[in-house]
Each structure stands twice: as C-alpha cells, then as structure tokens.
Amino acid sequence: MSETAGLITGEDGKVRCFWHGNLPDYLRYHDDEWGRPVTDDFRLFEKICLEGFQSGLSWLTILRKRENFREAFGGFDYHRVAHYTADDVGRLLGNAGIIRHRGKIEAAINNAARAIEMEAEFGSLSAYFWAHEPGADERPAVVDLETLRANPTTPVSVRISKDLKKRGWKFVGPTTVYAFMQAMGLVNDHLEGCCCRGEVERLRTALKRPVA
C-alpha cells in the first residue's frame, strides 16, 4: 500500500489514511478524533467554527492553534460567544495565537447566536446535524482516495449548507460542511484499508442518535 492509494504505513506498522503524513500531532488527531462520532454540542460548534477559520488554510494550521482558539472563544460555549461585543472582536483581532480575520471572527459570533436559535428549535445542535446523517444510498460503495478526491462536497453537505445559510449562518459552504461531517463522524471516510476504519464504524453503529 502506498500514498498513491491514499494509505501509508506508520512506524508502528499500522496502515492509515495518508493525509496526516505521520506527523505526531496530526497522526493523533487521525487516530483519536477524526471520524469518531460526536454528539456534544460545544464540540460540534467548535468544529464548524474552526472549519470556517480553516477556509483558505490547512487544517494542520488550525489544529496547532486549537487550544488558543478554545481559550479565546471560551471553550466554544456558544451561549457565551453569542454575547461577545465589539471589544471582544478587538481582543480577538489582537490575539496572535489564532487566525486574526475579522470576517471569520464576526462569523463565529454570529453563528453562536444562530446556534442558540437552533438549540431552541431542535433541542440541541446535535439533533439538527445528526438528522442530516446520510443514508446508505447516499454513500459510496467503496471509500477510496479517488472517490474522496472526486467528491469534496456531497448532495447532503450542499443541503445542510443551504439550510444553514438560510438560517443566517456564515462561512458554512458545502465543502466546509462536508469536512465537518467527516470529522464529526456523520460519515466514515477513513479509507478502506485504514486501521481506524473498522473502529470508527463500530462506534457509529453503537451510537445512540440524538433526536429533536
């Protein structure tokens, strides 16, 4: 197996998706987080915000600043973030530990208010997002590198993106939404042959889906 097939072998002899490049922090993210199903509202909000901050950048850049983001945004408690003021925007723009992009910062604050509205409507962010989990008929028969590269968005991510934008969310394009879905376990996009694919699928099978 090779990187051209989307798989690489680590120093521990395990075969994984290639994209972490065997970088220690990125490898831990691949093994311990990416694709494992998440139902915690604050983690879901954090991820969709950070995917917005990633726009035009690499996820590794965001990952290495994630603890700074968490501190700056109050653990991504959207009940707190929604009340951030112009002074907070100024504070964040002066924080060299995060991505200092006014539009993305203001989008995160706006999205916190929209998250509160969604929580009131659906009971939780989790219930909303998991209601959009793709069915088997909306998933590829085989998850390989060619398939993923050919599909940076999906019909489901397009639908979610359109609905979020209609609700007033910002920086939630279909590519951003699909990356969110992959990371939060709404789909299992560990490649066939990756040592994590089976474990992620077992976790998804055992998961009790939230309902509105």
Beta strands, then each sheet from edge to edge (+ up, - down):
strand 1: 7-9
strand 2: 15-17
sheet 1: 1+ 2-
end
